[in-house]
Amino acid sequence: MDRTGKELVPPRYDGLADLGNGTFAFNLGGAMVGENFRGGAWSFLNAEGQELASPQYEDLGQDSEGFWQVKKNGLWGFADETGQERVAPQFEIVEGFSEGMAPVFRDKK
């Protein structure tokens, strides 16, 4: 809800996180286990509550230079703030962008 009490996103998600810049992550089918959220599928919402992409990611990592780390089928890639996949998940490990580049690892290299 906003500061006036207006409901922005209907209470239908199992998890919701504010990613900043008017973008939110949502989860369907997951649950809190201790201090961590497990299971289900993640995707993105805008500030108006519109889903930017269908829930398809196992996990979301940190934002760096406007790119979110996204995990699908056990591999990592990147999506932008609009929810568009920019680098398909294909890496075992990804790190954040710095000056337009991000370290990535495939086949332990």
C-alpha positions as CSV (number, residue, x, y, z in Angstrom):
1,M,0.0,0.0,0.0
2,D,1.1,3.6,-0.4
3,R,1.3,6.2,2.4
4,T,-2.4,7.1,2.0
5,G,-3.5,3.5,2.6
6,K,-4.3,2.8,-1.0
7,E,-3.7,-0.9,-1.9
8,L,-1.2,-1.0,-4.8
9,V,-0.7,-4.7,-5.0
10,P,-3.5,-7.2,-4.2
11,P,-2.5,-9.7,-1.4
12,R,-2.2,-12.7,-3.7
13,Y,1.6,-13.2,-3.6
14,D,3.5,-15.6,-1.3
15,G,6.4,-13.2,-1.2
16,L,7.0,-9.6,-2.1
17,A,10.3,-7.6,-1.9
18,D,10.9,-3.9,-2.7
19,L,13.8,-3.8,-5.1
20,G,13.9,0.0,-5.3
21,N,13.3,2.4,-8.2
22,G,9.6,1.4,-8.2
23,T,10.3,-2.2,-8.9
24,F,9.3,-5.2,-6.8
25,A,10.0,-8.9,-6.8
26,F,7.1,-11.3,-6.2
27,N,7.0,-15.0,-5.5
28,L,4.2,-17.5,-6.1
29,G,4.3,-20.9,-4.4
30,G,7.1,-20.3,-2.0
31,A,7.3,-20.0,1.8
32,M,9.5,-18.6,4.5
33,V,11.9,-21.1,6.0
34,G,13.7,-19.5,8.9
35,E,15.0,-16.2,7.7
36,N,15.0,-17.2,4.0
37,F,12.3,-17.6,1.3
38,R,12.3,-21.1,-0.3
39,G,10.6,-22.5,-3.3
40,G,8.0,-21.1,-5.7
41,A,8.9,-18.9,-8.7
42,W,10.0,-15.2,-8.7
43,S,9.4,-12.3,-11.1
44,F,9.0,-8.6,-11.2
45,L,6.2,-6.0,-10.6
46,N,6.1,-2.3,-11.3
47,A,4.9,0.4,-8.8
48,E,1.4,0.1,-10.3
49,G,1.2,-3.6,-9.4
50,Q,1.6,-4.8,-13.0
51,E,3.5,-8.0,-13.5
52,L,6.4,-7.3,-15.8
53,A,7.1,-11.0,-16.6
54,S,5.6,-14.3,-15.7
55,P,7.0,-16.0,-12.5
56,Q,9.8,-18.2,-13.8
57,Y,12.9,-17.7,-11.6
58,E,14.1,-20.0,-8.8
59,D,15.9,-17.1,-7.2
60,L,16.9,-13.5,-7.6
61,G,20.3,-12.0,-6.8
62,Q,21.5,-8.5,-6.3
63,D,21.0,-5.5,-8.5
64,S,24.0,-3.9,-10.1
65,E,24.0,-1.2,-12.8
66,G,20.3,-2.0,-13.5
67,F,20.7,-5.7,-13.9
68,W,19.2,-8.3,-11.5
69,Q,20.8,-11.8,-11.2
70,V,18.1,-14.4,-12.1
71,K,18.3,-18.2,-11.6
72,K,16.4,-20.6,-13.8
73,N,17.0,-24.4,-14.1
74,G,19.9,-24.1,-11.7
75,L,21.8,-21.6,-13.8
76,W,22.2,-17.8,-13.5
77,G,21.7,-14.9,-16.0
78,F,20.6,-11.3,-15.9
79,A,17.3,-9.4,-16.3
80,D,16.8,-5.7,-16.4
81,E,14.5,-3.5,-14.3
82,T,11.6,-4.1,-16.7
83,G,11.8,-7.8,-16.1
84,Q,13.3,-8.5,-19.6
85,E,15.9,-11.2,-19.6
86,R,19.1,-9.6,-21.0
87,V,21.5,-12.5,-20.6
88,A,19.9,-16.0,-20.6
89,P,20.6,-18.1,-17.5
90,Q,23.6,-20.2,-18.6
91,F,26.2,-19.7,-15.8
92,E,27.0,-21.6,-12.6
93,I,28.0,-18.3,-10.8
94,V,27.5,-14.7,-11.7
95,E,28.6,-11.6,-9.8
96,G,27.4,-8.0,-10.0
97,F,28.2,-5.6,-12.9
98,S,30.9,-3.0,-12.4
99,E,31.7,-0.5,-15.2
100,G,29.6,-2.5,-17.6
101,M,31.2,-5.9,-17.0
102,A,30.3,-8.8,-14.7
103,P,32.4,-11.9,-13.8
104,V,30.6,-15.1,-14.7
105,F,31.6,-18.8,-14.4
106,R,30.6,-21.8,-16.5
107,D,32.0,-25.3,-16.1
108,K,34.0,-24.0,-13.1
109,K,35.9,-21.5,-15.3
